[in-house]
């Protein structure tokens, strides 16, 4: 499965880079993340509790960052497995400063999925992945806005789902 796209966050590129490289803050943004621990420099282990259609489960795995060029680029390698299957993949994340107060994020990746998870179907998996990305970026936007105002952002699966829906509608109406 290939994933790619871009989104804009309302924060300077350095703030976005710092957020995406702080495992404690990042763990709050990832949908279903139960833990994210540092194994070594740019290497993490984590546990996700996610459900795609009728296939729900806990997945444990590792994430490694490579080719880092702060504050603009890194490549990530992901390897995870659970009772419902496995996920392996790699991807890139590129940050471009649009102006002093906003950053364009371009992402691209290739993911292989195996086990019972595959039986759900490619279209359902694609939709779930896009929804999770939307939730992640909505949570990141909330975290960055809270940082700018000196507050602490409230995070949660339903709150971040709502934020992603609002962002989706806002982008749709800006195109009109």
C-alpha positions as CSV (number, residue, x, y, z in Angstrom):
1,X,0.0,0.0,0.0
2,X,1.3,3.4,-0.9
3,X,0.5,6.5,1.1
4,X,1.4,10.1,0.1
5,X,0.0,13.5,0.6
6,X,0.6,16.9,2.1
7,X,-0.9,19.1,4.7
8,X,-0.3,22.5,6.2
9,X,0.2,23.2,10.0
10,X,-0.1,26.7,11.4
11,X,3.3,26.8,13.1
12,X,6.9,27.6,12.2
13,X,8.9,24.7,10.7
14,X,11.2,24.4,13.7
15,X,8.2,23.9,16.0
16,X,6.8,21.2,13.8
17,X,10.2,19.5,13.6
18,X,10.6,19.6,17.4
19,X,7.1,18.1,17.9
20,X,7.7,15.3,15.4
21,X,11.0,14.4,17.2
22,X,9.7,14.4,20.8
23,X,8.5,10.9,21.6
24,X,6.6,12.0,24.7
25,X,4.6,14.6,22.8
26,X,4.4,12.5,19.6
27,X,2.8,9.6,21.5
28,X,-0.2,11.8,22.3
29,X,-0.8,12.5,18.6
30,X,-0.7,8.9,17.2
31,X,-4.2,7.4,17.1
32,X,-4.3,4.3,19.4
33,X,-0.7,4.8,20.8
34,X,-0.4,3.2,24.2
35,X,3.3,3.7,24.6
36,X,6.3,5.0,22.7
37,X,9.7,4.4,24.3
38,X,13.2,5.4,23.3
39,X,15.5,2.5,22.5
40,X,18.5,4.6,21.3
41,X,19.2,7.6,19.2
42,X,16.4,8.0,16.7
43,X,15.1,4.5,17.5
44,X,11.8,3.8,19.4
45,X,9.5,0.9,20.4
46,X,5.8,1.3,20.8
47,X,2.4,-0.3,21.2
48,X,-0.7,0.7,19.2
49,X,-4.2,-0.5,19.8
50,X,-6.1,0.0,16.6
51,X,-9.1,-1.5,14.8
52,X,-9.8,-1.6,11.1
53,X,-13.3,-2.8,10.3
54,X,-13.9,-6.0,12.3
55,X,-10.1,-6.6,12.8
56,X,-9.0,-5.1,16.1
57,X,-5.8,-5.7,17.9
58,X,-2.7,-4.6,19.7
59,X,0.5,-4.2,17.6
60,X,4.0,-3.9,19.0
61,X,6.8,-2.7,16.9
62,X,9.8,-0.5,16.3
63,X,10.3,2.8,14.5
64,X,13.7,4.0,13.3
65,X,14.5,7.5,11.9
66,X,17.2,7.8,9.3
67,X,18.6,10.4,6.9
68,X,17.7,13.2,9.3
69,X,18.3,16.8,8.0
70,X,16.9,19.1,10.7
71,X,14.5,20.8,10.3
72,X,13.4,19.6,6.9
73,X,13.6,15.8,6.3
74,X,13.8,12.3,7.7
75,X,13.1,8.8,6.6
76,X,11.4,6.3,8.9
77,X,11.3,2.6,9.0
78,X,8.4,0.8,10.7
79,X,8.2,-2.9,11.7
80,X,5.2,-4.1,13.8
81,X,3.2,-7.2,14.5
82,X,0.3,-8.4,16.5
83,X,-2.1,-11.3,16.6
84,X,-4.0,-9.8,13.7
85,X,-1.0,-9.6,11.3
86,X,2.1,-7.5,10.6
87,X,2.9,-4.1,9.2
88,X,6.3,-3.2,7.7
89,X,7.1,-0.1,5.8
90,X,9.2,3.0,5.1
91,X,8.4,6.5,4.4
92,X,9.7,10.1,4.2
93,X,8.6,13.3,5.9
94,X,9.5,16.6,4.4
95,X,8.8,20.0,6.1
96,X,8.8,23.2,4.0
97,X,8.4,26.6,5.6
98,X,5.5,28.3,3.8
99,X,6.0,31.5,5.7
100,X,7.1,32.4,9.3
101,X,3.9,31.0,10.8
102,X,3.0,27.9,8.7
103,X,4.7,24.7,7.5
104,X,3.8,22.4,4.6
105,X,4.3,18.7,5.4
106,X,4.8,16.3,2.5
107,X,4.7,12.6,3.3
108,X,5.2,9.5,1.2
109,X,5.5,5.8,2.2
110,X,5.1,2.2,1.2
111,X,3.6,-0.3,3.7
112,X,3.3,-4.1,3.5
113,X,0.5,-5.7,5.5
114,X,0.1,-9.4,6.2
115,X,-2.0,-11.9,8.2
116,X,-5.7,-11.7,8.9
117,X,-5.6,-7.9,8.5
118,X,-5.3,-8.3,4.7
119,X,-8.7,-10.0,4.6
120,X,-10.3,-6.6,5.5
121,X,-9.6,-5.4,1.9
122,X,-7.4,-2.8,0.4
123,X,-10.0,0.0,0.2
124,X,-11.0,-0.3,3.8
125,X,-7.3,-0.3,4.9
126,X,-6.6,2.7,2.7
127,X,-9.6,4.6,4.2
128,X,-8.6,3.7,7.7
129,X,-5.0,4.9,7.1
130,X,-6.2,8.2,5.7
131,X,-8.5,8.7,8.6
132,X,-5.7,8.0,11.1
133,X,-3.4,10.4,9.2
134,X,-6.2,13.0,9.4
135,X,-6.5,12.5,13.2
136,X,-2.7,12.7,13.6
137,X,-2.4,16.0,11.8
138,X,-5.4,17.4,13.6
139,X,-3.9,16.5,16.9
140,X,-0.6,18.0,15.8
141,X,-2.3,21.3,14.8
142,X,-4.0,21.4,18.2
143,X,-0.7,20.7,20.0
144,X,1.1,23.4,18.1
145,X,-1.7,26.0,18.6
146,X,-1.7,25.2,22.4
147,X,2.1,25.7,22.5
148,X,1.8,29.1,20.8
149,X,-0.7,30.2,23.4
150,X,1.1,28.7,26.3
151,X,-1.6,26.2,27.1
152,X,-1.7,22.4,27.1
153,X,-3.7,20.8,24.3
154,X,-6.4,18.3,25.2
155,X,-6.0,15.1,23.2
156,X,-8.3,12.1,22.8
157,X,-9.5,9.8,20.0
158,X,-12.9,11.3,19.7
159,X,-11.7,14.9,20.0
160,X,-9.0,14.3,17.4
161,X,-11.5,12.6,15.1
162,X,-13.7,15.7,15.4
163,X,-10.7,17.9,14.7
164,X,-9.8,15.9,11.6
165,X,-13.4,16.2,10.2
166,X,-13.4,20.0,10.9
167,X,-10.0,20.3,9.0
168,X,-11.4,18.3,6.1
169,X,-14.4,20.5,5.8
170,X,-12.3,23.7,6.1
171,X,-10.0,22.5,3.3
172,X,-13.0,21.6,1.1
173,X,-14.6,25.0,1.5
174,X,-11.4,26.9,0.9
175,X,-11.2,25.3,-2.5
176,X,-14.6,26.5,-3.5
